[in-house]
Amino acid sequence: MLKMEKVHEDKRGEIYVISMPDGKDIVINTTKKGYARGGCYHAINDEFFMVLKGMVKLWIGNEYEMYHEGMSASIPHNEPHMMRAQEDSITIEWGSTREEKNTYYPEYRKRVEDFNWSMNEGIK
């Protein structure tokens, strides 16, 4: 039986994980407006992304695009990616392993941290 588990909660929102038997997690993120997540890449597996609610700006490689409810993206392996919520949002990701999600892309990870720092300091 599959089980959804809350694995993290902070000012940005919450992260839930459904662990799949093949080691690839399904991740559901709630993200408050203005906050960012990601800044990683996956060396082995492609990842798939969908906005369930709200709107986010999603960077894949050097390109970005606005994604709103119902839109999805395929993120090729080895492509750095990050997102910033333009509204309170719920997103879902699948296809990569938990270990891969911890492979940070320094430039994007710094941008994620900078966006979140500015939100915590009240700078928009």
Secondary structure, 3 states (H helix, E strand, C coil): CCCEEEEEEECCEEEEEEECCCCEEEEEEEECCCCEEEEECCCCCCEEEEEEECEEEEEECCEEEEEECCCEEEECCCCCEEEEECCCEEEEEEEEEHHHHCCECHHHHHHHHHHHHHHHCCCC
